[in-house]
Every structure is written in structure tokens, then in C-alpha cells.
């Protein structure tokens, strides 16, 4: 799926600016939906083998529509994917396994990111997302979406990321040699 996400973006590179922006969010949605295949959550994160993977989205973002479309009927590792929009402040109490923080909402999420909620895979898109405590950053660079990872934040959240995921990352911070 990671390759499929990249393929979508490459095919859209020759489009107009508006189509390019739409493609950017479609690619980000494809990445977000693929990540559960490459993540090991703490055992206590799910009540049973059929518990869904809940993807929380902070605030209103252009990626939400694409996520709704991509998630529809999707099952990953035997778990249904569910999308949940989070209102201001709800990130502190809501139940989710993945939290997408759009650039315009990062300031609101700084306190949450600093706490490294156990079991929450945090994904963002702003330049300083990883430095703020996020785990994965999807950044637009040279008409492509690059994937960057903060292993220290993943470890603090009790999350293990697959070497396959790390292999496609353009940058991995907190890697021990």
C-alpha cells in the first residue's frame, strides 16, 4: 500500500495546482490507512482480536474526506478501520489508536504530543511535528510526500514500527546504532 500511495502521487504530479493539492491529501490518506500494517501496538491497547483500529483526526482537515473514502469497508490485520473526528480538547480523553494532526492544529496538540499517550500512533504534517513529540511526519517536499519517523516518540508511546516502514522513511530520528 505504501508503494500504491507513492504511485498515486507520482501520477498526479503532472496535474494542476488544485488537483495536486487534492492528490497530496489522497496520498496522505493512503499512507495513514496503510500504517497499521507496519505497527505493533502494546498488547493492552485492544480489548480483543477483533477490536477496531480507530483513526482520530484533530479538527477539520482536507484529508478527512479522502480518509472516509479509503477507510470504507477496509480491514487491516483483521481489524476494521474507523474514522473519528475530534473536537477541540477531545484528544485528551478520546479513545483512538492513530491520531492525525493537521498542520493548522499542531499548536492545539502540543500538550498532548508532549505526554506521549501510550498506544497512540501520532501522525502530522508540519515541519516541527517530530520535534514536538510526534511519531510520523508526512511532509510535502519537491512535489512528493516524504515520510519521517521519530523512534524515541514511538518508544515512549509503546509502539514498535516495522523495518519495512522505516525502510521507506526519508529520515529516522532517534535510531540507535
C-alpha positions as CSV (number, residue, x, y, z in Angstrom):
1,X,0.0,0.0,0.0
2,X,2.9,2.3,0.7
3,X,4.0,1.8,-2.9
4,X,0.4,2.4,-4.1
5,X,0.3,5.7,-2.2
6,X,3.5,6.8,-3.9
7,X,2.1,5.7,-7.2
8,X,-1.0,7.9,-6.8
9,X,1.2,10.9,-6.0
10,X,3.6,10.4,-8.9
11,X,0.7,10.0,-11.3
12,X,-0.8,13.3,-10.0
13,X,2.4,15.3,-10.3
14,X,1.5,16.5,-13.8
15,X,-1.9,17.9,-12.7
16,X,-2.9,21.5,-12.0
17,X,-2.1,23.0,-8.6
18,X,-5.7,22.3,-7.3
19,X,-5.5,18.7,-8.4
20,X,-2.0,18.5,-6.9
21,X,-3.3,19.6,-3.5
22,X,-6.2,17.1,-3.8
23,X,-3.7,14.4,-4.7
24,X,-1.5,15.3,-1.7
25,X,-4.4,14.6,0.7
26,X,-5.3,11.4,-1.1
27,X,-1.7,10.2,-0.7
28,X,-1.6,11.1,2.9
29,X,-4.9,9.2,3.5
30,X,-3.4,6.2,1.7
31,X,-0.4,6.3,4.0
32,X,-2.4,6.7,7.1
33,X,-4.6,3.7,6.2
34,X,-1.5,1.6,5.4
35,X,0.4,2.3,8.6
36,X,-1.4,-0.2,10.8
37,X,0.1,-3.0,8.7
38,X,3.5,-1.9,9.9
39,X,2.8,-1.0,13.5
40,X,2.8,-3.2,16.7
41,X,0.7,-1.6,19.4
42,X,1.0,-2.5,23.1
43,X,-1.0,-5.7,23.8
44,X,-3.3,-3.9,26.2
45,X,-4.3,-1.4,23.5
46,X,-7.0,-3.6,22.1
47,X,-9.6,-5.4,24.2
48,X,-9.8,-8.4,21.8
49,X,-8.5,-9.7,18.4
50,X,-11.5,-8.0,16.6
51,X,-11.3,-4.6,18.2
52,X,-11.3,-1.9,15.5
53,X,-8.4,0.5,14.8
54,X,-9.7,4.0,15.5
55,X,-8.2,6.8,13.5
56,X,-8.8,10.1,15.2
57,X,-8.5,13.3,13.2
58,X,-7.9,16.6,15.1
59,X,-10.2,19.3,13.8
60,X,-11.3,19.9,10.2
61,X,-8.8,19.0,7.5
62,X,-8.8,18.3,3.8
63,X,-7.5,14.8,4.4
64,X,-10.8,13.8,6.2
65,X,-12.8,13.3,3.1
66,X,-10.1,11.1,1.5
67,X,-9.8,9.1,4.7
68,X,-13.5,8.4,4.7
69,X,-13.4,7.2,1.2
70,X,-10.3,5.0,1.7
71,X,-11.4,3.5,5.0
72,X,-14.9,2.5,3.9
73,X,-15.1,-1.3,4.5
74,X,-11.4,-1.6,5.0
75,X,-10.0,-4.2,7.4
76,X,-6.3,-4.3,8.3
77,X,-4.7,-7.2,10.2
78,X,-8.3,-8.5,10.9
79,X,-9.4,-5.1,12.4
80,X,-11.9,-2.7,10.9
81,X,-10.8,0.8,10.5
82,X,-13.0,3.5,12.0
83,X,-12.6,7.3,11.5
84,X,-13.4,9.7,14.3
85,X,-13.3,13.5,14.1
86,X,-12.1,15.0,17.4
87,X,-13.4,18.3,18.7
88,X,-11.1,20.8,20.4
89,X,-9.7,19.3,23.6
90,X,-11.2,15.8,22.9
91,X,-7.7,14.4,22.0
92,X,-7.0,14.3,25.8
93,X,-9.9,11.9,26.6
94,X,-11.0,10.3,23.3
95,X,-10.1,6.7,22.5
96,X,-8.1,6.2,19.3
97,X,-5.1,4.2,18.1
98,X,-4.0,6.7,15.5
99,X,-4.1,10.5,15.7
100,X,-3.7,12.6,12.6
101,X,-2.7,16.2,13.5
102,X,-3.1,18.6,10.5
103,X,-0.5,21.5,10.5
104,X,-3.1,24.0,11.5
105,X,-4.0,22.0,14.6
106,X,-0.5,21.2,15.8
107,X,-0.3,24.1,18.3
108,X,-3.5,22.8,19.9
109,X,-2.0,19.3,20.2
110,X,1.4,20.3,21.7
111,X,0.5,19.4,25.2
112,X,-0.9,16.0,24.1
113,X,2.2,15.3,22.0
114,X,4.5,16.1,24.9
115,X,2.7,13.5,27.0
116,X,3.3,10.6,24.5
117,X,-0.1,8.9,25.2
118,X,0.6,5.2,25.4
119,X,-0.6,3.3,22.4
120,X,-1.3,6.4,20.2
121,X,0.4,6.5,16.8
122,X,0.6,10.2,16.1
123,X,0.9,11.4,12.5
124,X,1.3,15.0,11.5
125,X,2.4,17.2,8.6
126,X,4.2,20.3,9.9
127,X,7.9,20.8,9.8
128,X,8.4,20.6,13.6
129,X,6.0,17.7,14.2
130,X,8.7,15.2,15.2
131,X,10.5,17.7,17.4
132,X,7.1,18.3,19.2
133,X,6.8,14.6,20.1
134,X,5.0,13.2,17.1
135,X,5.9,9.8,15.7
136,X,5.4,10.1,11.9
137,X,5.5,13.2,9.8
138,X,4.1,13.3,6.2
139,X,5.8,16.3,4.6
140,X,5.5,17.6,1.1
141,X,8.9,18.1,-0.5
142,X,9.7,18.7,-4.1
143,X,6.2,17.7,-5.2
144,X,6.4,14.4,-3.2
145,X,5.2,13.3,0.2
146,X,8.2,12.3,2.3
147,X,7.8,10.1,5.4
148,X,9.9,10.9,8.5
149,X,9.9,9.0,11.8
150,X,10.8,9.7,15.4
151,X,11.7,6.3,17.0
152,X,12.1,7.9,20.5
153,X,8.5,9.1,20.4
154,X,7.3,5.7,19.2
155,X,9.2,4.0,22.1
156,X,7.6,6.4,24.6
157,X,4.2,5.5,23.3
158,X,5.0,1.8,23.5
159,X,4.7,1.4,19.7
160,X,7.1,-0.6,17.5
161,X,7.4,0.3,13.8
162,X,8.3,-2.3,11.2
163,X,11.7,-2.2,9.5
164,X,9.7,-2.1,6.2
165,X,8.1,1.2,7.3
166,X,11.5,2.6,8.4
167,X,13.0,1.5,5.1
168,X,10.8,3.9,3.1
169,X,11.3,6.8,5.5
170,X,13.4,9.7,4.2
171,X,14.6,10.4,7.8
172,X,14.6,8.4,11.0
173,X,15.3,10.2,14.2
174,X,16.2,8.5,17.5
175,X,17.6,5.4,15.8
176,X,20.2,3.6,18.0
177,X,23.2,2.3,16.1
